[in-house]
Amino acid sequence: MKDVQKEKDSRGIEIQKVGVKGLELPLKIQRKNAEDITIYSVATVGVSLPAHYKGTHMSRFVEILNEWRQKKNLGLDMKRCVETVAEKLEAKCGYLKFNFKYFVDKTSPVTGVSAPMCYDCSFKSILENYGEEDEEYKFYLGVKVPVTTLCPCSKEISAYGAHNQRAIVSVKVTYPEDEHIWLEDLIKDVESCASSELYPLLKREDEKYVTEHAYDNPKFVEDVLRDVVLKLRDNEIIDSFEVECESLESIHNHSAWAYQAEGV
């Protein structure tokens, strides 16, 4: 059968990334101090396309990921997977990202009731100049952590009470191939920097504790960001990071926001 994708293109434009997006896959990953689990993930995978190629082979992306998703070590060895993508698609550069929900059992601070807490997470791999002397590979671990912030200014100027709100702290880190950072540890570090962490299940005694704890620990969005930055700087494994904190303000129709990137 005629393969139109292999025909020549005369427009002289090399495409930086082309592939498939929104590919839903079950993905097997490792957990800290627990058995491996299979999660629901949404994949984006692509390669660079030389200017003289009309198109890439879309089905090959699905074939490769369907094979690799069954391997236990994909979460730890995405490099070999993205190398396979680049090799089979005859490309210089490869891109692979999985977005997924990750559940961690959390225990309430007073009564000790437990329930699963959900976090939006991601694995991302970028491969440049595959097979060449200047080949470069980077893996990014990402997580979005919901927390509570309580406004120091509101507490200071109010006769009683202070406005508080949920904030989302988004963290993306890179580290060497021979090292490993657990999602559970990264989440815990971020939660420790907020006015209070969130819990999926609270009894009245827990709610009293969480409310008073946040009131005794007021933080601006800038405070949360700076404390997270210090945590990440203290982690000797991390090469680079990006941190974004968005406070979904309870008394404004906009968010307070802060961002910091180092080593990127």
TORTOR-425381 format. One record per residue (C-alpha): x, y, z; residue number from 1. Coordinates in pm, 1 decimal. Example, Ala and Ser with C-alpha at 12.3 -4.5 7.8 and 13.67 -1.06 7.14 Angstrom:
# TORTOR-425381
REC        X        Y        Z num
REC   1230.0   -450.0    780.0   1
REC   1367.0   -106.0    714.0   2
//
This chain:
# TORTOR-425381
REC        X        Y        Z num
REC      0.0      0.0      0.0   1
REC    115.1    353.1    -66.7   2
REC    269.6    525.6    237.0   3
REC    197.1    898.4    201.5   4
REC    387.9    979.2    520.5   5
REC    714.9    880.5    351.5   6
REC    670.1   1127.9     70.6   7
REC    901.4   1428.8     52.9   8
REC    795.6   1773.1    177.5   9
REC    932.0   2083.1      4.0  10
REC    841.6   2357.4    255.7  11
REC   1170.2   2333.5    446.0  12
REC   1025.2   2336.7    797.3  13
REC   1160.3   2099.0   1062.2  14
REC    891.6   2028.8   1323.0  15
REC   1014.5   2036.2   1683.1  16
REC    753.7   1795.0   1823.1  17
REC    495.4   1580.4   1649.9  18
REC    317.6   1276.4   1788.0  19
REC      9.6   1181.0   1989.2  20
REC   -154.2   1355.6   2283.2  21
REC   -428.1   1245.8   2521.3  22
REC   -342.0    876.4   2494.8  23
REC   -505.9    705.7   2794.3  24
REC   -306.3    416.9   2936.1  25
REC   -284.1    202.6   3248.8  26
REC     65.7    259.7   3386.4  27
REC    248.8     47.8   3642.4  28
REC    461.7    249.7   3885.9  29
REC    647.1    197.3   4211.8  30
REC    535.5    332.2   4548.1  31
REC    748.5    408.2   4850.5  32
REC    745.5    120.6   5100.9  33
REC    455.5    -44.9   4921.1  34
REC    370.6   -273.9   4633.2  35
REC    369.7   -148.7   4276.1  36
REC     35.0    -17.3   4156.3  37
REC   -132.6     37.2   3821.2  38
REC   -261.8    389.8   3768.7  39
REC   -466.6    568.2   3504.5  40
REC   -244.2    799.5   3300.9  41
REC   -271.6   1030.6   3001.3  42
REC     34.4   1027.1   2777.0  43
REC    184.9   1275.4   2535.5  44
REC    463.4   1140.8   2316.9  45
REC    641.4   1290.5   2020.4  46
REC    959.2   1329.6   1820.1  47
REC   1126.9   1589.0   1603.6  48
REC   1051.8   1558.6   1231.4  49
REC   1310.3   1647.0    964.0  50
REC   1204.1   1906.5    708.8  51
REC   1206.2   1660.9    419.1  52
REC    960.9   1415.3    584.0  53
REC    592.8   1474.4    514.4  54
REC    473.7   1301.0    830.6  55
REC    560.8   1070.2   1117.8  56
REC    422.2    723.1   1191.7  57
REC    155.4    784.8   1455.0  58
REC     74.8    417.7   1518.8  59
REC    432.2    346.0   1627.8  60
REC    396.5    574.7   1929.6  61
REC    100.2    374.4   2055.1  62
REC    274.0     44.1   1984.6  63
REC    584.0    145.4   2180.4  64
REC    395.4    278.5   2482.3  65
REC    165.4    -22.9   2488.3  66
REC    474.0   -243.6   2511.2  67
REC    657.5    -32.0   2768.8  68
REC    359.4     35.0   2996.3  69
REC    373.6   -326.2   3110.6  70
REC    728.7   -296.3   3238.0  71
REC    765.5   -246.1   3612.6  72
REC   1048.2     -0.9   3574.9  73
REC    893.7    251.9   3335.8  74
REC    858.3    513.4   3608.6  75
REC   1226.8    467.1   3690.8  76
REC   1359.7    414.4   3338.5  77
REC   1172.8    646.3   3106.5  78
REC   1502.3    719.9   2935.8  79
REC   1514.5    384.2   2760.4  80
REC   1152.0    424.5   2658.8  81
REC   1203.5    766.4   2500.6  82
REC   1522.9    635.5   2335.8  83
REC   1315.2    356.4   2182.8  84
REC   1070.5    615.0   2053.6  85
REC   1349.4    819.4   1893.1  86
REC   1515.0    511.7   1744.9  87
REC   1203.4    358.4   1591.6  88
REC   1082.7    690.7   1457.3  89
REC   1433.0    775.3   1324.7  90
REC   1434.3   1105.9   1510.8  91
REC   1700.0   1322.5   1677.4  92
REC   1476.4   1427.7   1965.4  93
REC   1209.6   1251.8   2170.6  94
REC    947.9   1371.1   2418.5  95
REC    738.4   1168.3   2663.3  96
REC    505.8   1278.9   2941.3  97
REC    256.3   1100.5   3164.8  98
REC     -2.1   1293.8   3366.7  99
REC   -170.1   1089.2   3637.0 100
REC   -358.2   1092.6   3966.6 101
REC   -164.9    961.3   4264.8 102
REC   -331.6    863.4   4592.0 103
REC   -163.6    872.7   4932.0 104
REC   -337.3    751.2   5247.0 105
REC   -349.0   1037.3   5497.5 106
REC   -432.6   1016.7   5865.8 107
REC   -618.7   1299.5   6038.3 108
REC   -410.1   1483.9   6301.3 109
REC   -618.9   1412.2   6613.6 110
REC   -861.6   1123.2   6568.5 111
REC   -635.3    925.6   6335.7 112
REC   -899.3    841.7   6073.0 113
REC   -748.6    754.8   5735.5 114
REC   -861.3    816.8   5377.3 115
REC   -690.5    850.9   5036.1 116
REC   -571.7   1196.6   4928.6 117
REC   -535.9   1266.8   4556.2 118
REC   -249.5   1457.9   4391.9 119
REC   -196.5   1551.6   4027.0 120
REC    146.2   1422.0   3922.7 121
REC    359.6   1389.1   3612.1 122
REC    664.8   1213.7   3469.2 123
REC    833.8   1389.5   3176.4 124
REC   1137.8   1292.1   2968.0 125
REC   1312.1   1500.8   2703.7 126
REC   1584.3   1355.6   2480.6 127
REC   1791.8   1582.0   2256.5 128
REC   2038.3   1487.7   1980.7 129
REC   1986.3   1114.7   2019.0 130
REC   2289.6    905.3   1923.5 131
REC   2521.2   1205.3   1889.2 132
REC   2814.4   1319.1   2104.6 133
REC   2615.5   1605.9   2251.9 134
REC   2316.4   1386.1   2340.9 135
REC   2127.2   1525.5   2639.3 136
REC   1854.5   1368.9   2851.9 137
REC   1641.0   1519.4   3128.9 138
REC   1374.7   1367.2   3349.7 139
REC   1120.6   1586.1   3529.8 140
REC    914.8   1479.4   3830.2 141
REC    611.0   1697.5   3887.9 142
REC    340.9   1725.5   4153.0 143
REC     62.6   1967.9   4244.9 144
REC      0.4   1986.9   4618.8 145
REC   -313.6   2153.6   4760.9 146
REC   -255.9   2328.0   5094.6 147
REC   -407.9   2593.7   5319.9 148
REC   -273.1   2948.1   5356.8 149
REC   -387.5   3202.0   5615.2 150
REC   -317.5   3570.3   5549.8 151
REC    -78.9   3730.7   5804.3 152
REC   -205.0   4079.1   5719.1 153
REC   -568.3   3980.9   5771.9 154
REC   -482.3   3826.6   6108.3 155
REC   -290.3   4137.3   6215.7 156
REC   -555.4   4395.8   6130.6 157
REC   -871.8   4203.0   6223.0 158
REC  -1028.2   4214.4   6568.9 159
REC  -1106.8   3844.9   6529.5 160
REC  -1055.7   3587.5   6258.2 161
REC   -847.1   3598.4   5941.3 162
REC   -919.6   3500.7   5584.3 163
REC   -776.8   3170.9   5470.4 164
REC   -792.9   2980.9   5144.8 165
REC   -675.3   2679.7   4951.7 166
REC   -352.1   2719.1   4758.3 167
REC   -194.4   2496.5   4494.5 168
REC    182.6   2448.5   4505.6 169
REC    318.5   2310.0   4178.3 170
REC    670.4   2166.1   4189.5 171
REC    883.9   2025.7   3908.6 172
REC   1230.6   1884.0   3983.3 173
REC   1516.2   1721.2   3792.2 174
REC   1785.8   1494.1   3933.4 175
REC   2059.3   1253.6   3811.3 176
REC   1967.8    926.2   3643.2 177
REC   2125.1    718.9   3920.1 178
REC   1922.5    890.4   4195.4 179
REC   1555.9    871.9   4291.3 180
REC   1301.0   1096.0   4460.6 181
REC    973.4    952.0   4586.0 182
REC    651.8   1140.4   4522.9 183
REC    552.9   1082.4   4885.5 184
REC    865.5   1264.8   5010.0 185
REC    822.2   1556.5   4770.2 186
REC    457.9   1597.0   4871.5 187
REC    545.9   1586.7   5242.1 188
REC    812.9   1856.1   5200.2 189
REC    569.8   2088.6   5024.2 190
REC    290.5   2035.1   5277.2 191
REC    524.1   2122.5   5563.8 192
REC    570.8   2471.8   5415.6 193
REC    204.1   2577.8   5426.6 194
REC     -9.3   2726.6   5701.9 195
REC   -169.8   2384.0   5717.5 196
REC   -184.8   2073.8   5504.7 197
REC   -516.6   1942.1   5375.4 198
REC   -685.4   1617.5   5475.7 199
REC   -946.8   1411.1   5291.2 200
REC  -1135.8   1322.4   5610.5 201
REC  -1169.3   1528.6   5930.1 202
REC  -1376.5   1479.6   6244.7 203
REC  -1469.9   1777.9   6459.8 204
REC  -1163.3   1743.4   6680.4 205
REC   -945.2   1736.3   6366.3 206
REC  -1116.0   2040.3   6218.2 207
REC  -1053.7   2237.4   6538.1 208
REC   -686.0   2142.5   6527.8 209
REC   -640.0   2226.9   6158.6 210
REC   -817.1   2563.1   6190.3 211
REC   -617.0   2669.0   6496.0 212
REC   -291.4   2537.0   6348.6 213
REC   -337.5   2749.5   6036.4 214
REC   -425.7   3054.5   6249.9 215
REC   -104.2   3010.3   6450.1 216
REC     95.8   2968.3   6128.4 217
REC     -5.9   3254.6   5893.5 218
REC    172.2   3269.6   5557.8 219
REC    164.3   3483.8   5247.0 220
REC    200.0   3312.7   4912.0 221
REC    555.7   3452.2   4915.6 222
REC    625.3   3277.8   5247.1 223
REC    510.9   2942.1   5116.5 224
REC    716.5   2979.4   4799.7 225
REC   1034.3   3076.4   4986.5 226
REC    999.5   2789.6   5233.1 227
REC    951.4   2539.5   4949.7 228
REC   1256.2   2683.1   4769.4 229
REC   1467.8   2632.7   5082.3 230
REC   1350.1   2271.1   5111.9 231
REC   1443.0   2201.0   4751.2 232
REC   1781.0   2374.9   4783.9 233
REC   1859.9   2157.3   5084.7 234
REC   1795.3   1841.1   4883.7 235
REC   2138.1   1748.5   4747.3 236
REC   1989.0   1515.7   4485.7 237
REC   1795.6   1788.6   4301.5 238
REC   1970.7   1953.4   4004.5 239
REC   1704.1   2206.8   3913.6 240
REC   1350.0   2297.5   4007.8 241
REC   1049.8   2513.7   3933.8 242
REC    798.8   2615.0   4199.8 243
REC    468.5   2791.5   4149.9 244
REC    228.0   2880.9   4427.9 245
REC   -123.1   3000.0   4347.4 246
REC   -345.6   3108.8   4634.7 247
REC   -713.7   3090.2   4538.8 248
REC   -813.1   3397.3   4737.2 249
REC  -1130.5   3380.1   4944.7 250
REC  -1196.1   3758.4   4957.0 251
REC  -1074.4   3854.3   4607.0 252
REC  -1189.1   3756.5   4260.7 253
REC   -832.5   3673.8   4162.2 254
REC   -543.9   3460.2   4282.6 255
REC   -223.4   3560.3   4458.0 256
REC     69.7   3398.5   4275.7 257
REC    445.9   3345.5   4309.1 258
REC    701.5   3162.2   4094.8 259
REC   1066.8   3063.6   4126.0 260
REC   1297.7   2856.3   3905.8 261
REC   1657.8   2761.6   3977.5 262
REC   1907.4   2565.3   3770.0 263
REC   1677.7   2533.1   3468.1 264
//
